[in-house]
Amino acid sequence: MPHLARLVTTIAAPLAFSGADDAPRLERRAGTRLLVQRGDTELIVQHLDEPGAGAETARFPAPWPRRYGHCAVSPAGDLAVFAGLHALQLLDRAGNVRWEVRHECWAGCAGHESFTEYADERDHRYVGSGSAGFSADGALVWAHVRGPLAVDRGRGADEWLVVAAQDGTVLARAATHTAAAGSEHIGHPDPGQMGLTIGEGQDGAPLRWGRWNGHTLAIDSFGDEDRVLLAVSPSGERLLTVTHDQDTVALHRVADGTVEAELSATALPPHPALETEEFASFEDDEAEAFFDYEGGFLDEDTVVVGTVESDEEFGTGRHWLVDAARMRPTDRLVYPFEVPGMPRALGDGTWYTTSATENALHLWTT
C-alpha cells in the first residue's frame, strides 16, 4: 500500500546544472552529512550539520576532468583522493598534493606526467577506470587501480591497494582477478573492512570484500561474480546487493557473504499505467519490473529500492520500502510532488532524491 514520504528539507547544489558537472550527492559520515559535487575543475564539499543550515564549504582543485576518474572525500571532509587513469593523488583543501601513487595507465600506454599529455587522445577518453574510498576513520585509502605500480615491472592487472592516508605508503595490495570497466567503493563502519563493486560491462559484476588486519589484506568474493553491491547496513553486519540482470535484490551476511533473504522483482505489482488503454497491448514480459542499480538501508530494519529504470516507459518511477529481515515489500513510497530519479538512503532514517534539473536535493523521511 502507498506510504507518504515527508519532505525534511531541500538543499541547493553548490554548482548549477551543467554538462560539465556531476549531480550533487549526500554522504553520511561520523554523524554528519556531507554534500559533495564534482565539477570538471573542482570538487566541492559542504558540511551540513543540520539539514538546511548554513554550511562550511571546501573546494578541492581537480587534477583532471571528471570523466577521467573517480574521487572520494575523507570523513572529516578535509581531504580528497582522486583516482585517475594513471595515478592516485591526495589533496588537502588548500589544493596541495599531499602524495601521489602512480600505476599503469588504464588505457594501456606507457604513462604520463600530467593530464595535458593525454587530454586530446581519443584512446584515453573511453577506457576502464578504477576508484578509491576512505576508511571509516579516514586513516586509510582503499584504491582499485590498474597495476603494476610505477615501482614494479610486469604485465597490467587489476589490483586493490590499502594506502596510508597520512603519507601515501602502500600498506598492502592484492589482485582482484577482474577486468574492470569501472568500480565503486562501499564503506563499512569498521576501518579494516571495505566493499568493492566492479563492473565488467556485459561480462558480469564481481563483488569483492576486503579485510585489513594491520598486516595482511584478505579478499573475499561474494555472489558468484554476479552481484552489484549497493549498501552496508548501519550496524555493518549485512550487505544489500542486486543481481547483474537486476531481477533480484538480496541481503547478505558480511561475515561470509551468505544470502539471508532475497526479493524478486516479480513480487512487485505491475505499474498502474498498465491498467490504462494506452498500454493494454503490452505483453507480460514487456511490462516486467526490474530493480535499479541503486538502493540502501533506511535503517537497520528497512531497505529502500527503486524500479525507476523499468518504469520510465509507463510514467513516474516507483520507490519501495522493504522489510530487511524478510526482504518483503511493505509499501510503495508516494511523494507530495513528482520525484524523478532514484532514492538514495543514508542509514539514519532518511533518504534523498535529486531534482529534475540536478540543481537541488530533496531529503525525505517516512
Salt bridges, closest charged atoms under 4 A:
ASP22 OD1 - ARG66 NH1 2.52
GLU27 OE2 - ARG25 NE 2.75
GLU27 OE1 - ARG29 NH2 2.86
ASP40 OD1 - ARG66 NE 3.86
GLU42 OE2 - ARG59 NH1 2.88
GLU56 OE2 - ARG93 NH1 2.96
ASP92 OD2 - ARG98 NE 3.07
GLU100 OE1 - ARG102 NH1 3.32
GLU121 OE1 - HIS124 ND1 3.14
ASP152 OD2 - ARG173 NH2 2.53
ASP158 OD2 - HIS144 NE2 3.50
ASP158 OD1 - ARG146 NH1 2.98
GLU159 OE1 - ARG173 NE 2.89
ASP220 OD2 - ARG211 NE 3.01
GLU225 OE2 - ARG208 NH1 3.19
ASP226 OD1 - HIS244 ND1 3.96
ASP256 OD2 - ARG253 NH2 2.86
GLU262 OE2 - ARG227 NH2 2.67
GLU294 OE2 - ARG344 NE 3.41
GLU300 OE2 - ARG238 NH2 3.48
ASP311 OD2 - ARG318 NE 2.99
ASP323 OD2 - ARG326 NE 2.95
ASP331 OD2 - HIS3 ND1 3.62
ASP348 OD2 - ARG28 NE 3.52
ASP348 OD2 - ARG33 NH2 2.82
